[in-house]
């Protein structure tokens, strides 16, 4: 995958994670899980889900993103998430 696509995906995940209200961790009934999924990112960036998934997994391997397994699989930007959790 080209670097510019990877950077675009990374920027999108970072934006989504930095906009995450800390209250989501305290009251999970309002948490929109699908917003942090591969399908949501792919749709919003108008990219193929398989390409986005590959890039997201590479960013997880590079320890830039955190992957939460389940259905759906969720992705968070590690540094942004750390800042949010420190504020709780």
N, C-alpha and C positions, 0 to 999 in steps of 0.2 A: 504494500500500500504506500502511496506517495506520502511524503512528509507533510505536505500541505493539508491533505485529508485528515491525517492523524492529528495535526494541530487544531484543525477545525473541530474535530470530535472532542479533543481534550478541552478546548475552550468551552464547548457546550456543557460538558460534564462539570467543569469548574464553576461555570455560571449557575447551573442548577444546584450544585452543592452549596455554594456561597449564599444563595437566596433561601436556603433551607432554614425555616424558623426553628429555634431551639425547642419550642413547644411541641414540635412533632415527636420529639423523643420522650416527652413527658405525657403526651396524650395521643397514642397511636391510632385512635379511631378516625382521626382526621387526616392521617398520612396517606398521600396519593402515591402508592407504590409504583404504579405504571409509569409515572413521570421520570423515574430513574432507570427505566428498562431500555434494552437495546432497541426494541420496536419503536418506542417513543422518540428516542434520539434519531433513529434512522428516518422516521416520518418527518420530524421537524427539520432535519437537514436535507431532506429529499435525496437520501442515499439508500442503497440496497442494505437490507438488514444483515446479510452475511458479511459484507465488507465492514460494516460498523462493528459487528460482533468480533471479527478478527482483530481489528484495531484496538477495541476495548480490552480484549484479552492480552494483547501485547503490552498495553499500558499497565495492566495489572502485573504482568511479569516484570516490568521495569520498576515496579513498586511506586507508581505514580497514582494509580487508582486502587480503590478497595472494592472487591467483588463480594457481594452477599448472595450466596447460593439459595435457591428456592425457586418458586414460581410466582412471579417472574424473577429472573436474576437481576439484581440491582447493582449499580455502579456509582461510586462516590469518589470525588477528588480527595485524596488523602490529607493534604495540607489544609484545605478548606474545612473538611470535616473535623480535623483536630482543633481548629480555632473555635468552631461552634461548640464542641464538647467541653472545651476549657471554660466557656462562658456559663455552662449550666451549673 
